[in-house]
Amino acid sequence: MKFSETLSPVCHRSREIAYETLLKKFNPLIHSQVKRFCEEHPYLKGNHEEDLKQEAREALWRADDAFDVDLVPKEYNTCSRFIAYLKTTIDRRLKRYLDKHYKYHTRHNFEDSIEEYMAPDDFQQQVVLECLLATLDRNERSFYHLHMIQGYTIQQIADIHGVHRSTVRKWKKSTFAKLSLRYKEDE
């Protein structure tokens, strides 16, 4: 039996009515989960909040489909178990959204032009930096842009790329090694 079927007898009639009842009951939870997720990933605020709320609503639908009330032991509160399962499902769904969106974003944004990676004012410094950045691979250029230009932390960059922090640290090490080696050669 689905969790929505335990809420009221009216829910047995229609799947849509059951979902609407669930949505009314768990809408505050959805908003708090999305808000918490946006606080953990500050670069998601603004445009993405509505998309994240929609993802969380879909997670509610799927959680209701997958959760079986009959499998909850009698000594446990069914509602508490469903809430815990729902939170996990929403988190997974929001992380999947983050992975898909930012993998696409980084794959397509960092091949545009070298100008977006440059911060110096002086023309000569720009030329030197352009030559240096040309020696970096895509991940190293992405790291340079996100960390040095935009000020993202190692953890935020790891979240954007969907990799572990140690991978980003390797990018940082190789980026600085290449830049310092090439800069010494150009002097």
C-alpha positions in Angstrom: 0.0 0.0 0.0 1.3 3.5 -0.9 1.8 6.1 1.8 -0.8 8.5 0.2 -3.4 5.8 0.6 -3.1 6.0 4.4 -3.8 9.8 4.5 -7.5 9.7 3.8 -10.2 7.5 2.2 -10.6 10.1 -0.7 -7.1 9.3 -1.8 -8.1 5.8 -2.9 -10.2 7.2 -5.7 -7.6 9.0 -7.7 -3.9 9.1 -8.0 -4.0 12.9 -8.7 -6.0 13.6 -5.6 -3.6 11.5 -3.5 -0.7 13.4 -4.9 -2.3 16.8 -4.2 -3.0 15.7 -0.6 0.7 14.6 -0.3 1.9 17.9 -1.8 -0.2 20.0 0.6 1.2 18.0 3.5 4.8 17.9 2.5 5.2 21.3 0.7 6.9 22.9 3.6 9.4 20.0 3.7 10.1 20.4 0.0 10.7 24.1 0.4 13.0 23.6 3.3 15.0 20.9 1.5 15.4 23.1 -1.6 16.4 26.1 0.6 19.0 24.0 2.5 20.4 22.7 -0.8 20.7 26.2 -2.2 22.5 27.3 0.9 25.0 24.4 0.5 25.4 25.3 -3.2 25.1 29.2 -3.4 25.7 29.3 -7.1 22.2 27.7 -7.6 20.3 30.6 -6.1 18.0 32.6 -8.4 17.2 30.9 -11.7 17.4 27.3 -10.4 15.1 27.4 -7.3 12.0 26.7 -9.3 13.6 23.9 -11.2 14.8 22.4 -7.9 11.3 22.7 -6.4 10.0 20.9 -9.4 12.6 18.2 -9.0 11.6 17.8 -5.3 7.9 17.5 -6.3 8.8 14.8 -8.7 10.8 13.1 -5.9 7.7 13.2 -3.8 5.7 11.4 -6.5 8.4 8.8 -6.9 8.8 8.3 -3.1 5.1 7.7 -2.8 5.3 5.1 -5.6 8.3 3.3 -4.1 7.4 3.4 -0.4 5.5 0.4 0.9 3.6 1.0 4.1 3.1 -2.7 4.7 6.9 -3.2 5.0 7.3 -0.8 7.9 7.5 -2.7 11.2 4.6 -2.2 13.6 6.8 -0.6 16.3 7.9 2.2 14.0 5.9 5.3 13.0 5.0 5.0 9.3 4.9 8.8 8.8 8.3 9.3 10.3 9.7 6.5 8.1 8.1 8.0 5.0 9.6 11.5 5.8 13.1 10.0 6.2 12.7 8.2 2.9 11.3 11.3 1.2 14.2 13.5 2.4 16.7 10.9 1.0 14.8 10.7 -2.3 14.7 14.5 -2.6 18.4 14.9 -1.8 19.3 12.3 -4.4 17.1 14.0 -7.0 18.5 17.4 -6.3 22.1 16.1 -6.5 21.3 14.4 -9.8 19.9 17.8 -11.1 23.2 19.5 -10.0 25.3 16.8 -11.7 23.4 17.0 -15.0 23.1 20.8 -15.1 26.7 21.6 -14.2 28.3 18.9 -16.3 26.5 20.3 -19.3 27.3 23.9 -18.2 31.0 23.3 -17.8 31.3 21.2 -20.9 29.8 23.9 -23.1 30.8 27.2 -21.4 34.6 26.7 -21.2 35.2 26.2 -24.9 33.9 29.6 -25.9 36.8 32.0 -25.7 40.0 32.6 -23.8 38.9 36.1 -22.9 36.6 35.0 -20.1 39.6 33.4 -18.3 41.6 36.6 -18.2 41.6 39.1 -15.4 44.7 41.4 -15.8 44.4 44.9 -17.2 47.7 45.3 -18.9 47.8 44.2 -22.6 51.2 42.6 -22.2 50.0 40.6 -19.2 47.0 39.5 -21.1 49.1 38.2 -23.9 51.3 36.3 -21.5 48.3 34.9 -19.6 46.7 33.9 -22.9 49.8 31.9 -23.8 49.9 30.3 -20.4 46.2 29.3 -20.4 46.6 27.8 -23.8 48.8 25.1 -22.2 46.1 24.0 -19.8 43.6 21.3 -20.4 39.9 21.9 -20.1 39.7 20.9 -16.4 42.7 23.1 -15.5 41.2 26.1 -17.4 37.9 25.5 -15.7 39.6 25.4 -12.3 41.5 28.6 -13.0 38.4 30.4 -14.2 36.2 29.2 -11.2 38.8 29.6 -8.5 41.0 32.5 -9.5 38.5 34.6 -11.4 35.2 33.8 -9.8 36.4 32.9 -6.3 34.8 29.5 -5.9 36.1 27.2 -3.2 37.6 23.7 -3.9 34.4 22.1 -2.6 32.1 24.2 -4.8 34.2 23.4 -7.8 34.0 19.7 -6.9 30.2 20.0 -6.7 30.0 21.8 -10.0 32.0 19.1 -11.8 30.6 16.2 -9.8 34.0 15.0 -8.7 35.8 14.5 -5.4 37.7 17.4 -3.7 40.9 15.5 -4.1 40.4 15.6 -7.9 40.1 19.3 -7.8 43.2 19.6 -5.7 45.1 17.6 -8.4 43.8 20.1 -11.0 44.9 23.0 -8.8 48.4 21.5 -8.3 48.8 20.7 -12.0 47.5 24.2 -13.0 49.9 26.0 -10.8 52.8 23.8 -11.8 52.1 24.4 -15.5 51.6 28.1 -15.0 54.7 28.6 -12.9 56.8 26.5 -15.3 55.6 28.3 -18.4 55.8 31.7 -16.7 59.5 31.1 -15.9 60.1 30.0 -19.5 58.5 33.2 -20.8 60.6 35.5 -18.6 
